[in-house]
Amino acid sequence: MKHFIAIIALLNLYACSTIEVVESIPLHESELVKFGTCFPKDGGLKLEVSFDSERILQINQLDWISTSKDSWKAQFSDPIGRRLLEIASSGSNISIIGKMKENLPEISVDTDGFLEVNGYKIGLLTSEIPCLLSFTLPIEWTEYVIGKVISEKLTTYDVRINKRAISVRSYDDYNYNSERACSEIKWTSMLGLKTNKIEWCKENISGKKTSTLKNAQGIVLSWREDDY
């Protein structure tokens, strides 16, 4: 067993030492507008959690605010406005208060800034949470685009950032006041032996914004702006 572990460690070390450095490619101004900054921003959302297409949780009010790249706060309330939960992030610190706290798994931030649930990385930086909540593709991703494929109604960007492979699909078949994009985020664990994946999609049809986040286990988070 010790020899097996040593071989895996050596293979991983060799792989890390022989990674080819790929230069990023510049995007046109018409492409950069698909991305944006995620702070300072705020908003109100309705949130739903489902598993295998069956709804298991619904939050009628989620109010959030981001004041800087690494600082944001989200408050969950019941239909009559009572606070159920508040999650605040500042740098590498996560604080959680509220009566729903005891029902949550352990949430933390690792040394690279990734959110972890019960000690497992979920593929998102804590600084990217306001981007999800504001239906915004992070502008930082544009600096790490290493390739793109353009078809008649779809442009796919290949992004490599923070030890992740991100495939951003921007759909071009919508009219001028609507947009849709999906981002498949992959990363490895267990010394590179396991590949993990989540998919985040966002849609804006005539000002009505909706979004979903799915993992490989069938859990889906759905949210939309609560002003319609």
Order of alpha helices (4+ residues) and beta strands (2+ residues): alpha-alpha-beta-beta-beta-beta-beta-beta-beta-beta-beta-alpha-beta-beta-beta-beta-beta-beta-beta-beta
